[in-house]
Amino acid sequence: MKHTLLILIIVFAFLTPGKAQFFRMNRDSINQLNRQDHQLMMQKLGIKEPLRPGPSGNPNDANAANSDESKANTYTTLPDPLVFNNGTPVTTPEDWDKRKEEIRELFDREMYGRLPENIPSVTWKIVQVKDTLEGKYPVSIKTVKGIVDNSSYPNISVTIDLTVVTPSQGKGPVPVIMEFGWNFPAGFRMPAQDGPSWKEQLLEQGWGYAILVPTSFQADFGAGLREGIIGLVNKGEPRKPDDWGSLRAWAWGASKAMDYFETDNDVDEKRVGIEGLSRYGKAALVAMAYEPRIAIGFIGSSGAGGAKILRRTFGEQVENLAASGEYHWFAPNFIKYAGPLTPNDLPVDAHELIALCAPRPVFISVGSPSVEGNWIDGKGMFVAAIHAGPVYKLLGKNDMGIEEMPPQETNCSEGDIAFRQHGGGHTTGPNWPYFIEFAKRYFNKDKSH
């Protein structure tokens, strides 16, 4: 846990929001601009009263988030993914094709924001190719840049940073797991760990990996919404109520990476997965839900705004997400669910985001509540996975096959939705071997081409 906290502190100190001017600002200035933009969004929504404050993540605070399971289920119903908006039941896969567009529209309008129609094109360039070793495995590392056409607004430049690593002795195109990752500063070294890294575990299978840096094309704070890909499309102007937030923008970047993979002879574009942790776990799930070319998802500790049921009163709440520190992840419309509306007024919830991934396999990962803490709400993600199950079954796939939260470190991977709560902290590390075994079931079966 100590190593995880150290990594997070260093990472947040070196976030790289593209060419944004915010490098030159101190944290107080950024927070002030965040609050100003947040207030502007509230004005656009006609919200005059203060929002409800979110609970504290510190269990010792007077307003600590609830961690008592007996007090968590303050909701009575969830939106049904298998019922059309007009009340008609969804009974066939063809019905689902229509119903999922209704669900996407609700997520677009009320939560993650719409993908603009006028997003500029991206030109991919291989900047460097290097042969080296990853552990004991010979690899080829491609440094790739996605240059976004900014001719419509030259004041903002946007570049997507992508690194693609494949076995140098590979035979033909290989499966690749793409991680939403970080641009670490020069000379940075991760703390030592026991056993092979996740990268080495993938290479042992003869697979490759890629690292996509979300903050290279959209900053992770509200003041950055006038920059990056969102700012470029809006020509530096504020967002509209249903405009996309950072999570949807990061997911767009994953789609653009899929465009690149289709041109790379070392990558089997039919066997590309996505992985992310925490806010990047949220982004990985959003990317999986919206990009049908992504074959499998490894969703790490995504919590509220990701795989957790938002209606549950446990851990992080909608009020936290809608405040000035995190609102930029979402469409401005989402703010209203922290006042005057409530999470129970949301027309969608996390189980439907998971359902949008169907029939493709998804592995949901979370850490121990005694190590990672209760903020993430592992039970809330498990419940969401259960309620996504009927959609998988409708499409001829398998749900998790269980309905009671299993003991920690139980690997629930018999179905096409998998869930495992490991004994560690805020990391996907202990679950990588289990995810790889889960993915082998699909990747090894689909090697025919």
Backbone torsions as a table, in degrees:
resi	resn	phi	psi	omega
1	MET	NA	-38.5	180.0
2	LYS	-61.2	-41.8	178.3
3	HIS	-63.8	-40.9	-179.3
4	THR	-61.1	-44.9	179.9
5	LEU	-63.6	-40.5	178.9
6	LEU	-61.5	-44.1	179.9
7	ILE	-61.1	-46.2	-178.5
8	LEU	-62.1	-41.4	179.5
9	ILE	-61.6	-45.3	-179.2
10	ILE	-66.7	-43.1	-178.4
11	VAL	-59.8	-47.8	-177.7
12	PHE	-66.0	-23.6	177.8
13	ALA	-74.4	-18.7	-173.7
14	PHE	-124.1	25.4	176.1
15	LEU	-60.2	144.4	-173.7
16	THR	-125.1	88.7	-178.0
17	PRO	-79.4	67.6	175.8
18	GLY	56.4	-135.2	-178.6
19	LYS	-94.9	16.3	-173.8
20	ALA	-61.1	149.4	179.8
21	GLN	-72.9	-6.6	-170.0
22	PHE	-73.5	-8.8	173.1
23	PHE	-53.5	-34.6	-171.9
24	ARG	-84.5	-1.4	-177.5
25	MET	-99.0	149.6	173.0
26	ASN	-85.5	169.2	-175.0
27	ARG	-59.9	-37.4	179.1
28	ASP	-62.2	-41.4	179.0
29	SER	-63.7	-42.1	179.1
30	ILE	-62.8	-44.9	-179.7
31	ASN	-62.0	-38.0	178.5
32	GLN	-63.9	-43.9	178.1
33	LEU	-66.8	-36.0	174.6
34	ASN	-56.8	-48.7	-178.0
35	ARG	-64.2	-38.5	180.0
36	GLN	-64.7	-44.8	179.3
37	ASP	-67.2	-39.4	177.8
38	HIS	-60.1	-43.3	178.7
39	GLN	-64.6	-38.2	178.1
40	LEU	-63.3	-40.5	177.9
41	MET	-64.5	-39.5	177.5
42	MET	-62.3	-39.9	178.1
43	GLN	-63.3	-41.9	178.9
44	LYS	-62.9	-30.9	-179.7
45	LEU	-86.7	-4.9	-179.6
46	GLY	74.3	23.8	179.2
47	ILE	-89.1	113.0	-176.5
48	LYS	-102.5	-28.8	179.3
49	GLU	-84.0	152.3	176.3
50	PRO	-60.1	148.6	175.4
51	LEU	-70.2	157.1	173.4
52	ARG	-66.6	133.1	179.7
53	PRO	-72.6	144.2	175.8
54	GLY	-80.6	159.3	178.3
55	PRO	-71.6	165.4	179.1
56	SER	-85.9	146.1	174.6
57	GLY	-81.7	-7.1	177.4
58	ASN	-88.0	114.2	-176.3
59	PRO	-63.6	-13.8	-179.9
60	ASN	-89.4	-9.3	-179.5
61	ASP	-76.3	155.1	180.0
62	ALA	-62.8	-33.6	-179.9
63	ASN	-102.5	35.2	-177.7
64	ALA	-60.1	147.3	176.8
65	ALA	-61.6	146.0	179.8
66	ASN	-64.6	134.2	174.4
67	SER	-128.3	18.5	179.0
68	ASP	-100.8	110.8	-175.2
69	GLU	-59.6	-30.0	-179.0
70	SER	-67.5	-16.2	-179.7
71	LYS	-107.2	7.7	-170.6
72	ALA	-82.8	-36.0	-171.8
73	ASN	-89.2	74.9	179.9
74	THR	-89.5	5.6	176.8
75	TYR	-109.2	157.7	-179.6
76	THR	-112.3	-24.9	-179.6
77	THR	-140.2	159.8	172.8
78	LEU	-122.1	150.1	173.3
79	PRO	-58.2	139.8	-177.7
80	ASP	-94.9	115.0	-179.2
81	PRO	-65.3	-20.2	-177.1
82	LEU	-102.3	30.3	171.6
83	VAL	-134.1	124.4	177.5
84	PHE	-62.5	161.8	179.2
85	ASN	-56.3	-28.8	-178.8
86	ASN	-87.6	5.8	177.3
87	GLY	93.5	-5.3	179.6
88	THR	-75.8	134.3	179.7
89	PRO	-70.6	149.4	174.6
90	VAL	-94.1	118.0	-172.8
91	THR	-122.5	-9.7	-177.5
92	THR	-134.6	160.3	174.2
93	PRO	-58.0	-32.9	178.4
94	GLU	-66.9	-38.3	174.3
95	ASP	-60.5	-41.8	-177.5
96	TRP	-62.7	-36.6	178.1
97	ASP	-57.3	-35.3	178.1
98	LYS	-80.3	-41.5	-177.6
99	ARG	-64.8	-38.0	-177.7
100	LYS	-65.9	-26.5	175.5
101	GLU	-70.9	-34.3	172.9
102	GLU	-62.3	-44.4	-179.0
103	ILE	-65.3	-43.4	178.2
104	ARG	-60.6	-40.2	178.9
105	GLU	-60.9	-39.9	178.8
106	LEU	-67.7	-42.8	175.8
107	PHE	-62.8	-40.0	179.5
108	ASP	-61.4	-48.0	-172.8
109	ARG	-76.2	-39.1	-168.5
110	GLU	-106.0	-15.7	-171.9
111	MET	-132.4	-66.4	-171.8
112	TYR	-93.7	-18.6	178.8
113	GLY	93.5	160.8	-176.2
114	ARG	-86.9	145.9	170.2
115	LEU	-77.6	119.5	-178.6
116	PRO	-62.6	153.0	178.9
117	GLU	-79.4	-20.8	-173.0
118	ASN	-106.1	35.2	177.8
119	ILE	-69.8	130.5	-179.3
120	PRO	-64.9	161.0	178.8
121	SER	-73.8	161.2	179.4
122	VAL	-121.3	131.0	175.6
123	THR	-109.5	122.2	-177.8
124	TRP	-91.6	135.4	178.4
125	LYS	-131.5	132.4	174.1
126	ILE	-84.6	115.6	-175.0
127	VAL	-86.2	-36.4	-176.9
128	GLN	-155.4	144.6	171.3
129	VAL	-125.5	127.5	-175.0
130	LYS	-135.9	131.7	174.3
131	ASP	-96.4	129.7	-176.8
132	THR	-157.2	-166.0	176.8
133	LEU	-116.2	139.4	167.0
134	GLU	-113.1	102.1	-168.5
135	GLY	64.9	-121.9	178.9
136	LYS	-99.6	5.4	-172.3
137	TYR	-101.2	123.3	174.5
138	PRO	-68.1	130.2	-177.3
139	VAL	-136.0	159.8	170.4
140	SER	-111.7	124.4	-178.6
141	ILE	-108.4	119.4	174.6
142	LYS	-103.5	125.7	170.2
143	THR	-95.0	119.1	-171.6
144	VAL	-123.2	141.4	178.1
145	LYS	-122.9	133.5	172.8
146	GLY	-102.4	109.7	-176.8
147	ILE	-92.1	117.1	-178.5
148	VAL	-86.5	131.7	179.0
149	ASP	-64.7	114.7	-179.3
150	ASN	-110.8	23.6	-177.9
151	SER	-64.0	-23.2	179.3
152	SER	-75.7	-21.0	-179.9
153	TYR	-157.5	81.1	-173.3
154	PRO	-63.1	-12.4	179.8
155	ASN	-65.7	-20.4	-178.0
156	ILE	-122.2	125.6	175.8
157	SER	-109.4	139.7	-178.0
158	VAL	-133.8	130.0	177.6
159	THR	-132.2	134.9	177.9
160	ILE	-96.1	123.4	179.2
161	ASP	-93.9	124.2	-179.1
162	LEU	-139.1	133.1	174.0
163	THR	-118.4	130.6	-177.4
164	VAL	-121.8	124.2	-176.6
165	VAL	-123.2	123.0	179.8
166	THR	-132.0	155.3	178.5
167	PRO	-60.3	131.7	-178.0
168	SER	-73.8	-16.3	178.1
169	GLN	-109.1	20.4	-179.5
170	GLY	-68.5	152.4	178.4
171	LYS	-106.8	102.0	179.4
172	GLY	77.2	-176.2	-178.3
173	PRO	-67.0	144.3	-175.9
174	VAL	-121.3	158.0	172.3
175	PRO	-63.3	149.9	-179.7
176	VAL	-136.2	134.8	170.8
177	ILE	-103.9	121.9	-179.3
178	MET	-96.7	124.3	178.7
179	GLU	-102.7	134.9	165.1
180	PHE	-73.0	113.5	-171.8
181	GLY	-132.1	-162.7	-171.1
182	TRP	-120.3	155.8	166.6
183	ASN	-94.7	99.1	-179.5
184	PHE	-78.7	150.1	178.7
185	PRO	-65.8	156.6	179.4
186	ALA	-56.5	133.5	177.9
187	GLY	87.3	-5.8	-179.0
188	PHE	-68.8	136.6	178.5
189	ARG	-125.9	129.5	176.3
190	MET	-67.4	148.2	176.5
191	PRO	-59.9	148.6	179.9
192	ALA	-62.2	148.4	179.1
193	GLN	-136.1	161.3	178.1
194	ASP	-82.6	136.9	175.1
195	GLY	78.1	177.2	-178.0
196	PRO	-68.6	146.7	177.0
197	SER	-69.8	168.3	176.8
198	TRP	-61.0	-33.2	178.7
199	LYS	-65.0	-45.1	179.2
200	GLU	-65.8	-35.0	178.2
201	GLN	-63.5	-39.1	177.0
202	LEU	-68.8	-43.2	-179.4
203	LEU	-64.4	-30.9	177.4
204	GLU	-61.5	-29.9	177.6
205	GLN	-81.1	-6.0	-173.2
206	GLY	83.4	14.1	179.4
207	TRP	-96.6	172.7	175.1
208	GLY	-119.2	-177.3	176.8
209	TYR	-145.3	160.2	177.0
210	ALA	-137.5	150.1	176.0
211	ILE	-123.2	117.0	177.0
212	LEU	-104.4	127.6	-175.7
213	VAL	-99.4	101.8	-176.3
214	PRO	-60.5	-37.6	-176.2
215	THR	-74.1	-4.8	174.7
216	SER	-73.1	-22.9	-177.9
217	PHE	-124.6	-8.3	171.4
218	GLN	-156.1	121.2	-176.0
219	ALA	-64.9	157.2	-179.1
220	ASP	-101.6	49.1	172.2
221	PHE	-161.5	157.6	-172.2
222	GLY	-61.5	-36.9	-179.7
223	ALA	-62.4	-23.1	-179.6
224	GLY	-81.2	-0.1	-179.7
225	LEU	-69.4	-16.6	175.8
226	ARG	-88.7	1.6	178.4
227	GLU	-124.1	-170.7	178.3
228	GLY	63.4	-163.8	-176.0
229	ILE	-67.4	-34.5	178.1
230	ILE	-66.0	-45.5	178.9
231	GLY	-65.4	-36.7	179.2
232	LEU	-62.9	-47.8	-179.9
233	VAL	-62.7	-38.3	-178.7
234	ASN	-87.2	3.8	-179.1
235	LYS	53.0	41.7	175.3
236	GLY	78.4	4.2	-178.7
237	GLU	-91.9	162.1	178.7
238	PRO	-64.2	161.9	-179.5
239	ARG	-76.7	157.1	168.2
240	LYS	-88.1	163.7	-174.3
241	PRO	-55.4	-31.6	-179.3
242	ASP	-107.3	17.3	175.9
243	ASP	-68.8	154.5	-179.3
244	TRP	-66.7	151.4	172.4
245	GLY	-106.3	-173.4	-174.0
246	SER	-62.3	-37.1	-179.0
247	LEU	-60.8	-44.3	179.7
248	ARG	-69.2	-34.8	177.6
249	ALA	-67.5	-41.9	178.0
250	TRP	-63.5	-39.1	176.9
251	ALA	-64.0	-37.4	174.9
252	TRP	-58.9	-41.9	178.0
253	GLY	-59.7	-37.6	177.1
254	ALA	-64.7	-37.3	176.7
255	SER	-64.6	-39.3	178.0
256	LYS	-66.6	-35.6	175.7
257	ALA	-62.8	-37.1	176.4
258	MET	-62.0	-36.9	174.8
259	ASP	-58.0	-43.1	-179.7
260	TYR	-65.1	-44.5	-176.9
261	PHE	-58.0	-31.4	179.3
262	GLU	-66.7	-14.2	179.4
263	THR	-104.2	-5.9	-174.7
264	ASP	-98.6	114.4	-176.2
265	ASN	-68.0	-14.2	178.8
266	ASP	-87.2	-9.6	-175.4
267	VAL	-112.9	130.1	171.7
268	ASP	-85.1	99.8	-173.1
269	GLU	-66.6	-13.2	177.2
270	LYS	-84.0	-11.5	-179.4
271	ARG	-127.7	60.8	176.0
272	VAL	-113.0	127.1	176.3
273	GLY	-110.2	171.8	178.8
274	ILE	-133.1	142.1	179.8
275	GLU	-136.6	143.6	176.0
276	GLY	-159.7	156.8	-178.9
277	LEU	-122.3	138.9	173.8
278	SER	64.3	-123.5	177.3
279	ARG	-61.5	-30.6	176.4
280	TYR	-78.1	-20.9	169.5
281	GLY	-67.7	-40.0	174.1
282	LYS	-59.5	-48.7	-178.1
283	ALA	-62.9	-37.5	179.5
284	ALA	-64.2	-39.5	179.0
285	LEU	-69.4	-40.7	176.5
286	VAL	-61.7	-44.0	179.0
287	ALA	-61.0	-44.4	179.2
288	MET	-61.5	-40.8	-177.1
289	ALA	-67.8	-31.7	-174.1
290	TYR	-102.1	-20.5	-176.2
291	GLU	-111.4	101.0	-174.8
292	PRO	-68.1	-14.6	-179.8
293	ARG	-77.3	-15.9	176.9
294	ILE	-75.9	124.5	-168.4
295	ALA	-84.5	-27.5	-174.1
296	ILE	-157.7	150.4	179.9
297	GLY	-124.7	140.8	174.7
298	PHE	-121.0	100.5	-167.1
299	ILE	-105.1	105.6	-172.3
300	GLY	-97.3	118.5	170.4
301	SER	43.3	49.8	-174.4
302	SER	-77.9	-29.0	173.0
303	GLY	57.0	-147.7	-177.1
304	ALA	-64.8	133.0	-174.5
305	GLY	88.8	-7.4	176.6
306	GLY	-120.8	-113.3	-173.3
307	ALA	-92.5	1.1	-176.7
308	LYS	-90.3	139.1	174.9
309	ILE	-61.9	117.4	-175.9
310	LEU	-70.2	-23.9	-178.7
311	ARG	-74.5	-16.0	-179.8
312	ARG	-71.8	134.9	176.8
313	THR	-93.0	77.8	-176.5
314	PHE	-157.5	127.9	178.4
315	GLY	68.3	-148.6	-178.2
316	GLU	-62.9	142.9	-174.6
317	GLN	-120.6	167.2	176.2
318	VAL	-53.8	-36.4	-179.6
319	GLU	-61.5	-31.8	174.9
320	ASN	-70.6	-44.9	-178.0
321	LEU	-64.1	-33.2	-174.4
322	ALA	-87.0	-6.0	-179.8
323	ALA	-77.9	175.0	-170.4
324	SER	-67.2	-14.3	-179.7
325	GLY	-83.5	-22.4	-173.5
326	GLU	-133.1	-5.0	-176.1
327	TYR	-58.2	-26.9	-176.0
328	HIS	-67.0	-15.5	176.3
329	TRP	-68.6	-20.3	-168.5
330	PHE	-123.1	170.7	170.0
331	ALA	-65.0	147.6	176.0
332	PRO	-53.7	-33.0	179.2
333	ASN	-53.6	-28.8	-177.2
334	PHE	-65.0	-25.8	-177.6
335	ILE	-58.2	-33.8	-173.2
336	LYS	-65.9	-16.1	179.4
337	TYR	-79.6	-2.3	170.0
338	ALA	-103.2	12.8	-179.8
339	GLY	138.6	121.1	9.9
340	PRO	-85.5	-14.4	-179.8
341	LEU	-84.9	176.1	179.6
342	THR	-126.5	169.2	176.9
343	PRO	-57.3	-29.1	178.8
344	ASN	-68.0	-15.6	176.9
345	ASP	-85.8	-10.7	179.1
346	LEU	-61.1	133.0	179.4
347	PRO	-79.1	-5.7	179.9
348	VAL	-138.3	165.4	172.6
349	ASP	-150.1	179.0	-167.4
350	ALA	-61.2	-32.2	-179.9
351	HIS	-60.2	-30.0	179.3
352	GLU	-77.8	-27.4	173.8
353	LEU	-66.9	-42.5	175.5
354	ILE	-63.2	-41.4	-178.8
355	ALA	-61.7	-31.6	178.2
356	LEU	-64.5	-17.2	177.6
357	CYS	-79.6	-19.6	-176.4
358	ALA	-61.2	145.1	6.2
359	PRO	-91.0	12.3	-176.4
360	ARG	-73.7	148.5	-175.9
361	PRO	-74.4	143.8	179.4
362	VAL	-134.4	133.1	177.3
363	PHE	-113.0	116.9	-177.9
364	ILE	-102.0	123.3	-173.7
365	SER	-117.0	143.9	175.6
366	VAL	-152.3	157.5	179.3
367	GLY	-94.6	-177.9	-178.7
368	SER	-73.1	136.5	177.2
369	PRO	-62.8	-26.4	179.8
370	SER	-79.6	-15.9	179.8
371	VAL	-111.7	-55.1	179.1
372	GLU	-73.7	-30.8	-176.4
373	GLY	99.8	175.9	-176.5
374	ASN	-95.6	-3.5	-176.2
375	TRP	-56.3	-38.2	-175.1
376	ILE	-74.0	-31.2	179.7
377	ASP	65.2	73.8	178.5
378	GLY	-59.6	-39.4	179.4
379	LYS	-62.4	-38.6	179.7
380	GLY	-62.9	-33.7	177.2
381	MET	-75.1	-36.6	176.7
382	PHE	-62.6	-43.6	179.5
383	VAL	-62.2	-42.0	178.2
384	ALA	-61.1	-41.3	179.3
385	ALA	-62.2	-39.4	177.7
386	ILE	-60.7	-46.2	-174.1
387	HIS	-76.4	-12.6	171.5
388	ALA	-82.6	-17.6	-174.2
389	GLY	-55.6	-43.2	-178.8
390	PRO	-57.9	-31.0	177.8
391	VAL	-68.3	-43.4	177.5
392	TYR	-59.7	-43.0	-179.1
393	LYS	-65.4	-39.2	176.9
394	LEU	-58.3	-34.3	-177.5
395	LEU	-91.0	12.5	175.5
396	GLY	84.6	12.4	178.4
397	LYS	-105.8	-179.0	-176.3
398	ASN	-109.1	138.5	172.1
399	ASP	-79.1	-169.8	-176.6
400	MET	-70.8	-22.8	177.8
401	GLY	83.2	1.4	177.6
402	ILE	-136.4	160.2	179.6
403	GLU	-128.4	-8.8	178.3
404	GLU	-106.0	136.0	178.8
405	MET	-56.4	121.3	-176.0
406	PRO	-79.3	165.7	175.4
407	PRO	-60.9	153.4	178.1
408	GLN	-53.8	143.2	179.4
409	GLU	70.6	16.5	170.5
410	THR	-84.1	126.4	-178.6
411	ASN	-90.7	102.9	-179.7
412	CYS	-95.6	87.0	-173.7
413	SER	-134.9	22.8	179.2
414	GLU	-73.8	-29.7	-179.0
415	GLY	-94.2	-167.1	179.3
416	ASP	-91.2	-6.7	165.7
417	ILE	-111.2	123.2	-179.5
418	ALA	-112.5	153.1	179.2
419	PHE	-146.5	134.4	173.6
420	ARG	-149.4	128.8	174.3
421	GLN	-102.3	108.4	-178.3
422	HIS	-83.4	176.3	-175.3
423	GLY	-93.2	5.3	-177.9
424	GLY	-97.9	-159.2	-175.3
425	GLY	-99.6	-140.2	-173.3
426	HIS	-84.1	77.9	-174.6
427	THR	-161.4	156.7	170.9
428	THR	-95.3	-4.4	-171.7
429	GLY	-44.1	-57.7	-175.9
430	PRO	-65.7	-16.0	-177.8
431	ASN	-97.4	-3.5	178.9
432	TRP	-57.6	-46.1	-179.3
433	PRO	-61.0	-34.7	-179.2
434	TYR	-73.3	-39.2	176.4
435	PHE	-63.7	-42.5	-178.5
436	ILE	-62.1	-42.4	176.8
437	GLU	-62.3	-39.2	176.9
438	PHE	-62.1	-46.3	-177.8
439	ALA	-67.8	-33.2	180.0
440	LYS	-59.4	-32.7	178.9
441	ARG	-58.2	-32.6	-177.8
442	TYR	-98.5	-44.4	-176.4
443	PHE	-68.6	-41.0	-178.9
444	ASN	-71.5	-28.9	177.9
445	LYS	-72.5	-29.5	-174.4
446	ASP	-98.4	28.1	-176.7
447	LYS	-85.4	4.8	-170.2
448	SER	-58.5	-32.2	-179.6
449	HIS	-91.1	NA	NA
